[in-house]
Amino acid sequence: MVMGKYSRVDGRKSSFCSTAAIVVFVAFCLVGIWMFMSSSVVPVQNLELSSQETGNEVKQRLQEGVSKQFDDTSGDLSDDATKEDGTGMASKVSGNTDEESRNSAEENREENHGNESSDETTETGSEQQRADGDDGNGNGKDGEMNSREGESNLETGQAENEAVGMNNNVEAEAEDSSGENRSESTEANKGKNEDENSEQSAVENNAESEENNQTSNEILPAAAQSEILTESTTQIGAWSTQAEESQDEKKSQQTSTSSENNVHQWKVCKSTAGPDYIPCLDNWQVIKKLPSTKHYEHRERHCPDEAPTCLVPLPEGYKRSIKWPKSRDKIWYYNVPHTKLAEVKGHQNWVKVTGEYLTFPGGGTQFKNGALHYIDFIQESVPEIAWGKRSRVILDVGCGVASFGGYLFERDVLAMSFAPKDEHEAQVQFALERGIPAISNVMGTKRLPYPSSVFDLVHCARCRVPWHVEGGKLLLELNRVLRPGGYFVWSATPVYQKLPEDVGILQEMSRLTKSMCWDLVTVKKDRLNAVGAAIYRKPTSNDCYEKRSKNVPPLCEESDDPNAAWNVPLQACMHKVPEDSTERGSVWPAQWPERLEQPPYWLNAQEDFTADYNHWKTVVSQSYLNGMGIDWSSVRNVMDMKAVYGGFAAALKDLKLWVMNVVPIDSPDTLPVIYERGLFGIHHDWCESFNTYPRTYDVLHADHLFSSIQKRCKLVTVIAEADRILRPEGKLIVRDTAETISEVESMAKSLQWEIRMIYSKDGEGFLCVRKKFWRPTEEEPIKSAIV
């Protein structure tokens, strides 16, 4: 019994142990299977980075097989193949390293946690990129299709990464909706350094550049140089230049990059002016040797023998400029860190220091209570002035911070404002940072760089110019550039004060203006500002000149060309007024805005004018505004570096921006046409520096400029000047020969600029690049610019 009992117990115990062993075994198996399966799952926190690294592997394989791709397609490439990729480089320029991709991922995470300078279009562009299937490294739909063969296991990771990217963009977009005030407050964080701003800005514009990748067509330049009159449309799948030159793109790019790095070893300019360096105005070697400065010779242009090829440094703490129209009233202090003018002119409401901003109440020496009241006061004094109708383009002499010109935009008036680079430090730089057109210039010993008879009105408000001395030489220069029938508004103390000096100056001015046959239309007093203005009018015929008892000031010789204005010495003489109805200046232009589209009555090439305008309207509307990923709402200061009839500027007329039309001195002198249509511009020699401060333009447009300038000077000096003028994150748009485009592209890469878009076909090319915050570390002392 006992044995039997124990036999039954042992049997149950054995059965239980067997069951337990089986359960343990199954559990171990399940754990093993779970561990095996979990090892193939990508951790969520590393998903984005892993996908980007995979994308670079795919890109590298695409580079190695790019020759086969081009051959197979027989030139019929997709749109995305010729557009830029997610890194801001053209698809043919895909040499980014894994390290750069990792940096991009880190920057995106930083941006999604509060990038202070993000545009609304940035998030939109990134969202569109992912919607189109871009993997974030420039491999769009076509690139994905080429890379999927044998790599189907990557698709899940790429799809998840796209979803993460889209969610991040939604978060960033929500942050940006809080408005510019919150953005500016974040920018003011003292803990952020310049490098962070640079990286974040680069990410922002990478996304912005992808906004318009859907666009299929691009307008290419015609074969003519500046006078492009026929449109040339890029067919779908335009060949890029490096694709034509090499069957091994990867090797070619590596060689080219290495070569360029050896050729263009950029350095930072070391000068007394530092971040404000203007080569032709800061040549202290020449200035110190001037025999006299009586006529402001030290404020005139004195260009160094060799144009610099170094890069001007950024001010410490420099930030992306505030957008117009807010910029009219305030700018970042650290972008133009000068306080002297606020100390000297703050009581006149020129400029004030307000925390991290410089603010501009809109006042001036003659209009302490605001420019708009003063502007209305002038028109009420002479209603025929008719701001924005009859008077469209004016010259403001001694403009200060250019508040007068800034508020004239509300009256549809363009003011060419100028002042010297003098003890009123950075006054012109203030104006340009605010988004108001201005240049550094002085009325000294040479003619102003404008044609004759182009300004509808000239304004001087306490401009500190001695008009009455030396036979009125300086006032006679104003007479040259003032349109017959145009007005001169002189608001200065001699007009309304009775001090002995003021009374004497007024008497001299009265004699001078009478002998110049100017009519004194009125003298009015502005009681609110306690100032006065005398308003004169230039004659429209030569009758008065012929009736003068004395030929003083004398009439200029017939051989004297009134339109010659580049480095021409001033003369104390007057040019006759054109009276023939076919001559320019004999008839006042049509009112604005009609004058913009009407060919000038005196222009023989009216068909060319019309064709040029139609051409640029098509190029701008079909290509520039929609095809390059530029947020034009952020663009204010634009320069056309080689203008012809002003067609490019005219095509942008509906945007809240202004265009400085530059007519090179070696190009046909079409600047009078530009003024006739209600636009403005200036003569310039691009072998020398432009009379503007660094970092003052958002967009530079160069239509066949670089190929023509290479005949007289080195291309590298012009590129260095473009870098000096352009703001960080600004764009350079180039239309030129394919060979020149290739050279500019190489230099842009050496400057660490982003290649936003590039095309080439039939020997002609198109390039859009974006400047970054990058500066070299090595300095180059500029002996001529060191005091």
Sequence and secondary structure as in RCSB ss.txt:
>XXXX:A:sequence
MVMGKYSRVDGRKSSFCSTAAIVVFVAFCLVGIWMFMSSSVVPVQNLELSSQETGNEVKQRLQEGVSKQFDDTSG
DLSDDATKEDGTGMASKVSGNTDEESRNSAEENREENHGNESSDETTETGSEQQRADGDDGNGNGKDGEMNSREG
ESNLETGQAENEAVGMNNNVEAEAEDSSGENRSESTEANKGKNEDENSEQSAVENNAESEENNQTSNEILPAAAQ
SEILTESTTQIGAWSTQAEESQDEKKSQQTSTSSENNVHQWKVCKSTAGPDYIPCLDNWQVIKKLPSTKHYEHRE
RHCPDEAPTCLVPLPEGYKRSIKWPKSRDKIWYYNVPHTKLAEVKGHQNWVKVTGEYLTFPGGGTQFKNGALHYI
DFIQESVPEIAWGKRSRVILDVGCGVASFGGYLFERDVLAMSFAPKDEHEAQVQFALERGIPAISNVMGTKRLPY
PSSVFDLVHCARCRVPWHVEGGKLLLELNRVLRPGGYFVWSATPVYQKLPEDVGILQEMSRLTKSMCWDLVTVKK
DRLNAVGAAIYRKPTSNDCYEKRSKNVPPLCEESDDPNAAWNVPLQACMHKVPEDSTERGSVWPAQWPERLEQPP
YWLNAQEDFTADYNHWKTVVSQSYLNGMGIDWSSVRNVMDMKAVYGGFAAALKDLKLWVMNVVPIDSPDTLPVIY
ERGLFGIHHDWCESFNTYPRTYDVLHADHLFSSIQKRCKLVTVIAEADRILRPEGKLIVRDTAETISEVESMAKS
LQWEIRMIYSKDGEGFLCVRKKFWRPTEEEPIKSAIV
>XXXX:A:secstr
 HHHHHHHHHHHHHHHHHHHHHHHHHHHHHHHHHHHHHTTS  GGGHHHHHHHHHHHHHHHHHHTHHHHHHHHTT
   HHHHSB TTSSBTT     HHHHHHHHHHHHHHHTT TT  HHHHHHHHHHHHTT  SSS  HHHHHHH TT
 GGGHHHHHHHHHHHHHHHHHHHHHHTT HHHHHHHHT TT  HHHHHHHHHHHHHHHHTTTTT    EE  SSS
S   S EE  TT   HHHHH S HHHHHHHHHHHHHHH    EEE TTGGG  TTT  HHHHTT S  TTSGGGS
    SS   SB    TT      TTGGGTEEEGGGS   HHHHHHGGGTS EEETTEEE  S  TT TT HHHHH
HHHHHH GGG BTTTB EEEEES TT HHHHHHGGGT EEEEEE SSSSTTHHHHHHHHT  EEE   SSB  SS
 SS EEEEEEES    TTSGGGHHHHHHHHHEEEEEEEEEESHHHH   HHHHHHHHHHHHHHHHTT EEEEEEE
ETTTTEEEEEEE  SSSHHHHH SS  S B  TT  TT  SS B  S B     STTSTTSS    TTHHHHS  
TT S HHHHHHHHHHHHHHIIIIITTSS   GGG  EEEETT SSSHHHHHTTTSS EEEEEEETTS   HHHHH
HTT  EEEE TTS  SS SS EEEEEEES HHHHTTTS HHHHHHHHHHHEEEEEEEEEEEEHHHHHHHHHHHHH
TT EEEEEEEETTEEEEEEE  S   SSEEE GGG  
